[in-house]
Amino acid sequence: FYLGIIDNQRIIDNGLANYPSPVQTSTPLKFYDPDLRGNSAQTWADPVDHEIIYALGFPQDRLKYPNGAVSVGRVYSKLEAEKIIESLKLKNDPEGLIPYVHDIEFIANTTAIAGMSGGGVFNTNGQLLGIMVRATTLDSVPILRVVRLKYIKTKLLNFYQQLTITNQNKFRPFISGELN
């Protein structure tokens, strides 16, 4: 997985996916990476209890957030997450009715704004931890539910392995090195 931003460029879309025009340059682009995070052997990771995370997404309010939004928080432990879900249930918050499954998701104390669902949650090493799916608050504290990338990867790998060899070969150029 890769997230890249070049000179804050953004294209106006019609609600459907658009691909930007290729960058035209006579010299190779150089990415600002003073900590050499781009050299990481793995671009994703499973979250660690209480580690700092960054949630990146594009809220629906494009006037207030024309370039997207970032929030910072921490990952709750399994026990803390279970207590949070129980507290939400006792307060009749709809999030309390959705079972918490630690192997599928994690919960973080960071804010997400409507429209940020589907955005990535990263650790301080720039590794993708998961995808934002739901958010609420508990006693004014932000609660963010995130599907673990480890779970997503497992599901994708299982799907891929069920394909015929012919169909696997169609996918191979796009995933080479990622699912092996």
C-alpha positions as MATLAB code, in Angstrom:
seq = 'FYLGIIDNQRIIDNGLANYPSPVQTSTPLKFYDPDLRGNSAQTWADPVDHEIIYALGFPQDRLKYPNGAVSVGRVYSKLEAEKIIESLKLKNDPEGLIPYVHDIEFIANTTAIAGMSGGGVFNTNGQLLGIMVRATTLDSVPILRVVRLKYIKTKLLNFYQQLTITNQNKFRPFISGELN';
ca = [
       0.000    0.000    0.000;
       1.220    3.496   -0.760;
       0.056    7.019   -0.026;
       1.656    9.858   -1.920;
       0.984   13.564   -2.144;
       2.793   15.652   -4.727;
       2.758   19.431   -4.357;
      -0.741   19.351   -2.841;
      -2.252   18.601   -6.280;
      -5.861   17.544   -6.396;
      -8.273   17.059   -9.235;
     -11.943   17.996   -9.311;
     -14.056   14.921   -9.892;
     -17.630   14.146  -10.756;
     -18.071   11.670   -7.917;
     -16.519    8.832   -9.912;
     -12.901    7.754   -9.802;
     -10.587    9.852  -11.972;
      -6.967    9.249  -12.703;
      -4.656   12.274  -12.751;
      -2.549   12.967  -15.796;
       1.005   11.666  -15.541;
       3.467   14.118  -14.019;
       5.622   15.544  -16.806;
       9.194   16.148  -15.702;
      12.643   15.752  -17.176;
      14.190   14.770  -13.843;
      12.985   11.988  -11.539;
      10.741   13.060   -8.683;
      12.370   13.017   -5.262;
      10.192   12.353   -2.256;
      10.878   14.060    1.041;
      11.694   11.112    3.297;
      14.309   12.170    5.886;
      13.594    9.122    8.076;
      13.879    6.738    5.104;
      10.424    5.320    5.771;
      10.108    4.502    2.075;
      12.780    1.846    2.597;
      10.552   -0.102    4.985;
      10.324   -3.774    4.065;
       6.619   -3.802    4.909;
       4.183   -1.006    4.083;
       1.549   -2.154    6.572;
       1.501   -3.306   10.183;
      -0.847   -4.525   12.885;
      -1.525   -1.838   15.514;
       0.189   -1.912   18.891;
      -1.736   -0.987   22.043;
      -1.452    2.729   22.861;
       0.711    3.585   19.834;
       0.197    6.978   18.203;
      -1.823    6.876   14.978;
      -2.764    9.283   12.189;
      -6.181    9.057   10.522;
      -6.269   10.559    7.002;
      -9.393   11.110    4.951;
     -11.476   13.477    2.872;
     -14.492   14.803    4.809;
     -17.697   15.642    2.948;
     -17.237   19.333    3.767;
     -14.862   20.234    0.913;
     -15.099   23.966    1.646;
     -13.716   23.572    5.151;
     -11.395   20.661    4.273;
     -10.399   21.124    0.593;
      -7.185   19.122    1.047;
      -8.519   16.450    3.385;
      -8.135   16.106    7.130;
      -5.731   14.426    9.530;
      -6.336   13.579   13.155;
      -3.947   12.142   15.712;
      -4.779    9.678   18.457;
      -3.838    6.424   20.126;
      -4.880    2.780   19.793;
      -6.937    1.386   22.656;
      -6.045   -2.029   24.084;
      -8.441   -4.963   23.617;
      -9.710   -4.612   27.192;
     -10.221   -0.854   26.822;
     -12.053   -1.379   23.516;
     -14.365   -3.982   25.030;
     -15.196   -1.606   27.913;
     -15.852    1.235   25.443;
     -18.287   -0.896   23.417;
     -20.076   -1.960   26.627;
     -20.336    1.691   27.746;
     -21.719    2.688   24.331;
     -24.281   -0.107   24.598;
     -25.386    1.087   28.049;
     -25.819    4.616   26.642;
     -27.928    3.269   23.730;
     -25.362    4.453   21.185;
     -25.798    2.433   17.957;
     -22.049    1.635   18.022;
     -22.629   -0.361   21.195;
     -24.925   -2.717   19.282;
     -22.191   -3.673   16.809;
     -20.102   -6.474   18.311;
     -16.414   -5.750   18.772;
     -14.153   -8.451   17.282;
     -10.523   -7.744   18.176;
      -9.074   -9.848   15.318;
     -11.066   -7.808   12.763;
     -10.905   -4.268   14.097;
      -9.275   -1.949   16.574;
     -10.537    1.169   18.276;
      -8.673    4.452   18.573;
      -9.302    7.714   20.393;
      -9.183   10.073   17.451;
     -11.710   12.190   15.639;
     -13.137   11.315   12.249;
     -15.431   13.625   10.320;
     -18.297   12.448    8.117;
     -16.823   11.334    4.814;
     -13.488   10.144    6.200;
     -14.682    6.519    6.173;
     -12.506    4.488    3.868;
      -9.488    6.621    4.711;
      -6.303    5.123    6.080;
      -4.998    4.941    9.628;
      -1.200    4.968    9.832;
       1.413    4.518   12.560;
       4.343    6.891   13.097;
       6.467    4.767   10.732;
       4.038    5.517    7.903;
       2.716    1.965    7.813;
      -0.972    1.454    7.070;
      -2.757   -0.120   10.049;
      -6.314   -0.175    8.762;
      -9.269    1.544    7.166;
     -11.689    3.823    9.061;
     -15.252    2.542    9.112;
     -17.252    4.164   11.937;
     -16.950    6.909   14.529;
     -18.822    8.216   17.548;
     -18.091    9.842   20.901;
     -18.300    8.547   24.453;
     -18.594   11.272   27.087;
     -17.098   13.764   24.575;
     -14.136   11.455   23.831;
     -13.812   10.512   20.135;
     -14.102    6.819   19.293;
     -12.941    5.532   15.905;
     -13.493    1.968   14.673;
     -10.879    0.738   12.196;
     -10.783   -2.525   10.219;
      -7.324   -4.051   10.626;
      -5.246   -4.268    7.464;
      -4.105   -7.703    8.612;
      -7.743   -8.855    8.377;
      -8.255   -7.197    4.976;
      -5.060   -8.790    3.640;
      -6.164  -12.232    4.837;
      -9.559  -11.857    3.144;
      -7.975  -10.681   -0.108;
      -5.430  -13.505   -0.067;
      -8.173  -16.091    0.525;
     -10.195  -14.625   -2.365;
      -7.147  -14.642   -4.641;
      -6.286  -18.244   -3.811;
      -9.840  -19.343   -4.715;
      -9.461  -17.942   -8.245;
      -8.542  -20.087  -11.220;
      -4.905  -19.894  -12.325;
      -6.035  -17.914  -15.394;
      -7.721  -15.280  -13.225;
      -4.832  -15.234  -10.738;
      -2.515  -14.441  -13.655;
      -4.718  -11.483  -14.588;
      -4.267  -10.045  -11.086;
      -0.569  -10.898  -10.685;
       0.862   -7.725  -12.342;
      -1.043   -5.570   -9.851;
      -0.235   -7.480   -6.670;
       3.162   -9.019   -7.261;
       5.036   -8.935   -3.961;
       2.041   -7.761   -1.923;
       0.127  -10.999   -1.289;
       3.003  -13.489   -1.298;
];
